[in-house]
Amino acid sequence: MIDTTRHTAESLFRRAAPEGSNAAKLQDIRARQILKMRERRPVERQQRLENRTRSANIVTLSARKELTHGAV
């Protein structure tokens, strides 16, 4: 019973295998796309972090300039 439930749940989320003469090619292309996305994620995450850091630094620097300019 537990196996039946597990298999049913797995089949709900399993990608349907493509049919036809190009099925193997399609699966290969999809597998390469997935790999590229996985490799790209950490790079994109690092870029977002750098952008956040850079924008935070710009805001901090502009706030400091405004304070010193107003104080003079």
N, C-alpha and C positions, 0 to 999 in steps of 0.2 A: 504494500500500500504506500509506504513512504517513497519507494523508488518510482512508483507510478506518478505520484504527485510531483516529485522532483523532475522527472522526465517531461511531464506536461509543462511545468514552469519553464524548463530549459527550452523546450520547443517554441514557446511563445516569443522568446527573445532571440532565438537563433536566426541568423540571416539565411534566407532561402538561397539554395545553390542555383546559380544561373544554368539555364538549359540551352542547348544548341551547340553548333560547331565551334563557336568562339568562347565557350564557357571557361576553358582553362586559361585563355588569354585574359578574360575579364577578371577572373579570380586573382591572377598574377598582378594585373594592374591595380586592383583594389588593395592587395597586400602591400604593394610598393607605396601606394598613397598613404596607407595607415602608418607605415614605417616613417615616411617623410614627415607626417604630422607629429609623430612622437618625437622625432629628432628636432623639430622646429619649436616645440613647446618651451623647452628651457631657454632657448635663444630669445624667443619673444618675451618670456617672463623677465629675463635680464634686461632687455630693452625697456620694458615698461618700468622696471625698478629704476633704471638710470634716468628715464624721463621724469619720474616722480621726484627723484632726488634733485635733478637739475631745476625743475620748476620750483621746488621748495627753496632751493638756494637763491633763485632769482627773486622770489618773494621776500626772503629774508634780507637780501642785499638792498632791494628797493626800500624796504621798511627802514633799514639802517640809514640809508641816504636821506630819506625824508626826515628822520629824527635829527640827524646832524645838520641838515639844511635849515630846519625850523629852529634849531637851537642857536644858530649863528646870527 
